[in-house]
Amino acid sequence: MEYTSMSREQLQAEHAAVSKEFDALKARGLKLDMSRGKPGKAQLDMVSGILSILADPADCVVDGVDVRNYGELTGLPCAKRYFAEILGCKSEECFIGGNASLTLMYDTIAKAYTHGLLHSEKPWAKLDTVKFLCPAPGYDRHFKISQSFGMEMITIEMTETGPDMDAVEAAVKDPAVKGMWCVPKYSNPEGVVYSEETIRRIAGLKPAAPDFLLMWDNAYCIHEFDGDYVPFPDILSLCREAGNPDMVFEYASTSKVTLPGAGVSVMATSVDNMKYMTGLLGIQTISYDKVNQLRHVLFLKDKAHTLELMKKHAAIMKPKFDAVVSALDEEIAPLGIAQWKRPKGGYFVSVDTMDGLAKRTLALCKEAGVVMTGAGATFPYGVDPRDRNIRIAPSLPPVEELEQAIAVFCTCLKLAALEKLLAA
Amino acid sequence: MEYTSMSREQLQAEHAAVSKEFDALKARGLKLDMSRGKPGKAQLDMVSGILSILADPADCVVDGVDVRNYGELTGLPCAKRYFAEILGCKSEECFIGGNASLTLMYDTIAKAYTHGLLHSEKPWAKLDTVKFLCPAPGYDRHFKISQSFGMEMITIEMTETGPDMDAVEAAVKDPAVKGMWCVPKYSNPEGVVYSEETIRRIAGLKPAAPDFLLMWDNAYCIHEFDGDYVPFPDILSLCREAGNPDMVFEYASTSKVTLPGAGVSVMATSVDNMKYMTGLLGIQTISYDKVNQLRHVLFLKDKAHTLELMKKHAAIMKPKFDAVVSALDEEIAPLGIAQWKRPKGGYFVSVDTMDGLAKRTLALCKEAGVVMTGAGATFPYGVDPRDRNIRIAPSLPPVEELEQAIAVFCTCLKLAALEKLLAA
């Protein structure tokens, strides 16, 4: 029976029962973590081969480059070819970075502020106002970059097919709107795959700002955990064909393919942008870690071989997502107090509760020993206007711990809903 | 006989002979490189063990941290302890970065511009003028960072004991002077070790700018190639004792200890600075490559073990420096057309020619197939006011190639000097 259809007496009885459940869970002194999209130990162990794949100094010279020494700012040619195949772009459009695509994203924004982008009239630090479009719910670390630079973030509603494009097209008419964050495949946190139509409209935007920056974080481009690999279009080609060749910077990494802390990142952009950005990046570093780039190319080989590895990750991930969604289906669906998506890839399950329950639910979870991403984190400035979105990250705990954690979550969500309904 | 004591006839005869020598060298079609401080292949091969030292996933958990996963922004505790011992500071003062200390330096300056430092009144991007002290000859990549951000660089003369401290103390009275570049041990390119007195005066500076930034690039802190390890004082303690606890950021790396392209870098600064900077750095990355940090700790162990390894590097490096200095002593010293230092550590030999010979000498070298660091590179804006400083980097070529390269250099220098004297 849905909570909203219950009488006050029924709600009181349910509250008493759920409170008892909560107290029992709390008494177990759990310490469980569903806060971040961290791969679990089984996934790390699965790729141990990468640790020792490059052991012989004779193997350290490739394409005429000794990977151990300084040099090759834009990355090893073989690493650029590898990522170009994954992303569907050209190898000369790829810049291979260190272990974090987040750092490449930050660097792009930072250089927009300190030096300006290729088509900037001046560095953004010299502007009074910089606005940025933030489809939400979205990735908290994107929003934190924007916030750190003092941008004015404009929330764009996420739909089943990606950002609300009518809103985006209207917003970019303002020359102070300098860019947009996008996670086009298995968006963080909802797992939405942008539709072909959405992507076409994004590539064809006519922003007033000549240096509009499309931040295309393709973090989950090959990260299906349910079903076959879903092809995606090359955003660089689409932007070029739409007359916006220099509008987009695309990012990806092997953080959730090999080792989260020791992977390789890539930034893909037009050759003209690449020329401009390497002029700036060459001041900052001589080269990124090419030994690790070569390890990755030797271990991952090519797209086909990488997709096989992703199937093995999926085999570890799917039972975890199933555990979360099954618990929600069983425990929460009949009560009508929340909704959620059923993603087929990415690292999250996004739950929308009845308005006003997210903070309280997560506070209760914390009390019962389950850490989750903070409420509001998926919105600009950390403020969810309806206090309802909760990001569940099921990847880190083993299934048996996860089942306990999600049971705690369901109990806390029920309790929060009952408290609210009884207070009304 | 010194060239300046020669008659015109003698000079003409010498010019004819040296020209013939030059033509013969040029005809050999050499392709030799003394341009950058790159370790040679024998040095890289010597540390091959680091490639496979961490192969077992069971070894990947240290201090309770799985180094393969995300986390630990400031670095692995054991890596911080390792660098703290090398630098003589505390481990909580160490931030472990990626493969390039240059990037940590750039990031510090970039954050001063975009966000300001701990004691900044506003971000430097909001200031009309930012001046920076540049002891010269110095490291071209430092000067390029300053130039890239549009700083006004003020050249400070280098002496036998470090930067001219009278000039420095006078300059910092200007509140627009926001910092200074320093390479305190085996300075690039001269190999000068700052004296105790110089370091004491630097630590005790009373800059007008509250956010004066002492960029202490201790790149060659354990890089003796001739003689025993020379201890150096902990600049963090000295600044703290002088009442300037937050003035200094120190940098070092293993680029010339293990692998130049795949080492580990460190930034050391006060705990207050660390707290402020990690607040900004945590927006930029989740963590640097801890797998590589652990490889380094396992391979290098501690300071004593690292100094043993540096002796092995020295055994490879010293014959190369000897070859350069011997050739200069034999071929150039009697002619009175240049002077040079005899460094005991670092990666360079710095030659000061008679005024006005550097560019021409290097152009001739290029013609004869020997690439060197560009003339002027060791000065702000790439302009050597007396056109005389040449940086020789002997580390990369094997000794037999190096002997050829330095022979070419000597011939070119002679020819440049003769041309100039004959034109006078």
Contacts between the chains, C-beta under 8 A, distances in Angstrom:
chain1	res1	chain2	res2	distance
A	36	B	70	6.9
A	38	B	69	5.6
A	38	B	70	5.5
A	38	B	71	8.0
A	39	B	69	6.9
A	41	B	66	7.2
A	44	B	57	6.8
A	44	B	60	7.6
A	44	B	66	6.9
A	44	B	68	4.6
A	44	B	69	6.6
A	45	B	57	5.2
A	48	B	55	7.9
A	48	B	56	7.7
A	48	B	57	4.5
A	51	B	52	7.9
A	51	B	54	5.7
A	51	B	55	5.1
A	51	B	56	7.8
A	51	B	57	7.4
A	51	B	60	7.9
A	51	B	291	7.4
A	52	B	51	7.9
A	52	B	52	4.8
A	52	B	54	8.0
A	52	B	55	3.8
A	54	B	51	5.8
A	54	B	52	8.0
A	55	B	48	7.8
A	55	B	51	5.1
A	55	B	52	3.8
A	56	B	48	7.6
A	56	B	51	7.8
A	57	B	44	6.8
A	57	B	45	5.2
A	57	B	48	4.6
A	57	B	51	7.4
A	60	B	44	7.6
A	60	B	51	7.9
A	66	B	41	7.2
A	66	B	44	6.9
A	67	B	261	6.4
A	67	B	262	7.5
A	68	B	44	4.7
A	68	B	259	4.5
A	68	B	260	6.9
A	68	B	261	5.7
A	68	B	262	6.3
A	69	B	38	5.6
A	69	B	39	6.9
A	69	B	44	6.6
A	69	B	259	7.6
A	69	B	260	5.0
A	69	B	261	5.5
A	70	B	36	6.8
A	70	B	38	5.4
A	70	B	255	7.6
A	70	B	260	4.6
A	70	B	261	5.6
A	71	B	38	7.9
A	71	B	261	7.1
A	98	B	98	4.8
A	98	B	99	7.2
A	98	B	288	7.5
A	98	B	289	6.9
A	99	B	98	7.1
A	99	B	287	8.0
A	99	B	288	6.6
A	99	B	289	4.5
A	100	B	285	4.7
A	100	B	286	6.5
A	100	B	287	7.9
A	100	B	288	7.9
A	102	B	284	6.9
A	102	B	285	5.8
A	102	B	286	6.7
A	103	B	284	5.5
A	103	B	285	4.8
A	106	B	283	6.6
A	106	B	284	4.2
A	106	B	285	7.5
A	107	B	284	7.9
A	110	B	110	5.7
A	110	B	114	6.1
A	113	B	113	7.9
A	113	B	114	5.3
A	113	B	125	7.1
A	114	B	110	6.1
A	114	B	113	5.3
A	114	B	114	6.3
A	114	B	125	6.6
A	114	B	149	6.6
A	115	B	148	7.3
A	123	B	125	7.2
A	125	B	113	7.1
A	125	B	114	6.6
A	125	B	123	7.2
A	125	B	125	3.8
A	125	B	126	7.5
A	126	B	125	7.5
A	141	B	283	7.7
A	144	B	283	5.3
A	145	B	283	5.8
A	145	B	284	7.9
A	148	B	115	7.4
A	148	B	280	7.0
A	148	B	283	4.5
A	149	B	114	6.6
A	255	B	70	7.6
A	259	B	68	4.5
A	259	B	69	7.6
A	259	B	291	6.3
A	260	B	68	6.9
A	260	B	69	5.0
A	260	B	70	4.6
A	261	B	67	6.4
A	261	B	68	5.7
A	261	B	69	5.5
A	261	B	70	5.6
A	261	B	71	7.1
A	261	B	286	7.9
A	261	B	287	5.6
A	261	B	289	6.4
A	261	B	290	5.0
A	261	B	291	6.4
A	262	B	67	7.5
A	262	B	68	6.3
A	262	B	289	4.7
A	262	B	290	6.9
A	262	B	291	3.7
A	262	B	292	6.6
A	280	B	148	7.0
A	283	B	106	6.7
A	283	B	141	7.7
A	283	B	144	5.3
A	283	B	145	5.7
A	283	B	148	4.5
A	284	B	102	6.9
A	284	B	103	5.5
A	284	B	106	4.2
A	284	B	107	7.9
A	284	B	145	7.9
A	285	B	100	4.7
A	285	B	102	5.8
A	285	B	103	4.8
A	285	B	106	7.5
A	286	B	100	6.5
A	286	B	102	6.7
A	286	B	141	8.0
A	286	B	261	7.9
A	287	B	99	8.0
A	287	B	100	7.8
A	287	B	261	5.6
A	288	B	98	7.5
A	288	B	99	6.6
A	288	B	100	7.9
A	289	B	98	6.9
A	289	B	99	4.5
A	289	B	261	6.4
A	289	B	262	4.7
A	289	B	289	6.9
A	289	B	292	7.0
A	290	B	261	5.0
A	290	B	262	6.9
A	291	B	51	7.3
A	291	B	259	6.3
A	291	B	261	6.4
A	291	B	262	3.7
A	292	B	262	6.6
A	292	B	289	7.0
A	292	B	292	7.2
